[in-house]
Amino acid sequence: MKLRDKWIKGAICFCAFFCVAVLIWLILYIVINGIPSLNREFFQSLIPSVASTLAIIGMTLVFSVPIGIMCAIYLTEYAKSSKIVKAISFAVDSLSGIPSILYGLFGMTMFVTVLNFKWSLLSGSLTLAIMILPVIIRVCQESLITVPTEYKEGSFAMGATKLKTLVKIVLPCTSRGIVTAIILSIGRIVGETAAVYLTAGMVNRVPESIMDSGRTLSVHLYMLAKEAISFEQAFGTATVLIVIILIVNTATNLIVREKK
Amino acid sequence: MKRKLTKLFEFSIEKLFLLSAVFCILALGTILIFVFYKGAPVIGKIGFLEFITGTIWQPQAEIFGILPMIVSSVYITLGTMVLAIPIGVLTAVYLSYLAPKKLAVFLRRSIDILASIPSVVYGFFGLMTIVPMIDKYLAKGTGGNGMLAAILILTIMVLPTIISVSETSLRSVSNSYREASLALGATEITTIFKVMVPAAKSGIFSSVILGVGRVLGEAMAVILVSGNAVQMPSSILSRVRTLSANCALEMGYAEGMHNEALYATGVILFGFIILLNILMYIVKTRSERKG
């Protein structure tokens, strides 16, 4: 092997391990600094943001999972003209390319002001629902495509209608894909700051209704760090966020691996 | 009768599916319209050229110029890409051709985790580690918040995007290219850089475009580390504010024309994103035509 090749190979290995090194540094740094502040008092102070986060996750999924699945079904099972498919795919791609801060600005006019939902969990989750739609559509589409045509043909041959085939044959085959989509969406909702900050507000109190404002864990961390309120609490919150992300990641991996 | 009912039911369900698919187009349209509707009038009032070439941002005096933010956004994006493209593409090369199988699985999983860590955690991490380091070694105690800190944090954030999209496109290059090149006596490294990477260049280019979009749009992580002063960057350590940071920073209390000016900042950011989308479309159609 030439000397030059050796150098290049060395550089390539260095880059690959750079990524892992950064990841390990980040996780260790935050968790080691965060563990001391994980006491009872801290968890009690976290209750409002955990409650808001859970509420927003639930509502966002309720709004966007049905639409996402139906859109994916339409694109893979029904659409005949490629023009419609192209237009919709273009829209989905563009939606996934819009930065979250612009979703925030949009949500703030559309839901907070025009529809007068104020800064509320409702405004926040409606905004997020549009934001995560591309994730749900793409993941469901991928899994719908893998359903073997023989299954569908078999069902048609037995006299089942298209809808019946869809509900009884296709959807059960794609349940894994749908679950993956939901888990990925949860990860994105938990991690989102800019869009929620501008639409759900930042009131640090357990929300009583969907019209109440509430701050999610990420917004909570942002406030703690930006206003330099308490770095101990910030480390604690960041640790909680990282643990959630690790759980979400492991869950997705398990589902995908089982499929194979 | 029953048959007719089923048919009607099937028909209406199909239309319902169509409706949810069309919803995506409607959502995209509404987002565009709302942001432009709120932001465009104020650009008209100030004058487009004055708005994007003005260097002074004083909301109290109703002077709105966003050139410093545009310049900072562009510099930060360029700086990030200078670091992230080589690291990202080389990592993708390692994952697709050189890494032992088990190691590749481990690396991919790490990169997945890196991709899903919330941006605000990156910002906080940068604030606690990178900012003090810059302050100590480079800025000599004048404060580490600034362009360099933002570039470093964004580099880490954007790497997963560049790596995974580049890797997909490197893997889709036909293996016969590689075998032919090796058979001609080229070394492994020459094969990778003279044959495989050029063959995957449209995918690598898309990964870069996606990455640029992510960097331009990131607000929260940047706010935490960049210093947020509205000024033309004079050095890599200058405190700066990006376009997206501006939208998020002052939104909480902005009213009247100030509020609209923030939407106008969003309009300019949207302009950049639309340009990137067009670029992406061109790259995609070109590579489809070829192969």
Interface residues (C-beta under 8 A of the other chain):
Chain A: M1 K2 R4 D5 I8 K9 A11 I12 C13 C15 A16 F18 C19 V20 V22 L23 L26 Y29 I30 N33 P66 I67 G68 M70 C71 I73 Y74 L75 Y78 A79 I84 A87 I88 F90 A91 V92 D93 S94 L95 G97 I98 P99 S100 I101 L102 Y103 G104 L105 F106 M108 T109 M110 I130 L133 P134 I137 T161 K162 L163 G187 V190 G191 E192 T193 A194 Y197 L198 S218 V219 L221 Y222 A225 K226 F231 A234 A238 L241 I242 I245 L246 V248 N249 N253
Chain B: T6 F9 E10 I13 E14 L16 F17 L18 S20 A21 V22 F23 C24 I25 A27 L28 T30 I31 F34 V35 Y37 K38 P86 I87 G88 L90 T91 V93 Y94 L95 L98 A99 F106 L107 R109 S110 I111 D112 I113 L114 S116 I117 P118 S119 V120 V121 Y122 G123 F124 F125 L127 M128 T129 I156 L159 I163 T187 E188 I189 T190 F193 L210 G213 R214 L216 G217 E218 A219 M220 I223 L224 S244 C247 A248 M251 L262 Y263 G266 L269 F270 I273 L276 N277 M280 Y281
